Amino acid sequence: MPKRVLCGVVTKAECDKTIKVSVLQVYKDKLYKKVIKKYKKYTAHDENNHYKKGDRVFIQEHKPISATKKWVVVQVE
């Protein structure tokens, strides 16, 4: 099974080798036909502390690096 890749914006980059990425999901409600925006935050591994707040990045699933980090930064947009 292929690993998921998500696109999001870095919301926090203060920790060492760790960033928080906010990913937007847009979908239409089945019953009310209303467009809903839903944000979810993921903790991702940034090996070189290269990314800063506001950067658009792609994150990919990875084996668990720590208790909360299960994503790694693939590339910057």
C-alpha positions in Angstrom: 0.0 0.0 0.0 1.5 3.4 -1.0 2.2 6.0 1.7 0.0 9.0 1.9 1.3 12.4 0.9 -0.4 15.6 2.2 0.2 19.2 1.5 0.0 21.8 4.3 1.3 25.0 5.9 3.9 25.0 8.7 2.2 26.5 11.8 4.9 26.0 14.4 8.7 25.5 13.9 10.1 26.2 17.3 11.1 22.7 18.4 14.3 21.0 17.4 13.8 18.8 14.3 10.0 19.0 14.6 7.4 21.1 12.9 3.6 21.3 13.1 1.8 21.2 9.7 -1.8 22.3 9.3 -3.6 20.4 6.5 -6.8 21.6 5.0 -9.5 19.2 3.9 -12.5 20.5 1.8 -15.5 18.3 1.3 -19.2 18.7 0.7 -21.7 17.5 3.3 -23.9 14.7 2.0 -27.1 15.8 3.7 -27.0 19.6 3.5 -24.8 20.0 0.4 -22.7 22.6 2.2 -19.0 22.9 1.6 -17.0 22.3 4.8 -13.4 23.2 5.5 -11.7 21.1 8.1 -8.1 21.6 9.4 -6.0 18.9 11.0 -2.5 19.4 12.5 0.2 16.8 12.0 3.6 16.7 13.7 6.4 16.1 11.1 10.1 15.4 11.3 12.4 18.1 9.9 15.9 16.8 10.0 17.9 20.0 9.3 15.5 22.6 10.9 15.2 24.0 7.4 11.5 25.0 7.4 9.9 28.0 9.1 6.4 29.2 9.9 4.3 29.9 6.8 6.1 27.5 4.4 4.0 25.2 2.2 5.4 21.6 2.5 4.5 18.1 1.5 4.6 15.5 4.3 4.6 11.7 3.8 3.7 8.9 6.2 6.7 7.3 7.9 7.4 4.7 10.5 7.0 6.2 14.0 10.0 8.5 14.9 8.7 9.4 18.3 5.4 9.1 20.3 3.7 11.8 18.1 5.8 12.0 15.0 4.7 9.7 12.2 5.2 12.0 9.2 8.3 13.3 7.5 8.8 16.3 5.2 9.3 15.3 1.6 9.7 18.6 -0.2 8.8 22.2 -0.1 6.4 23.7 -2.6 
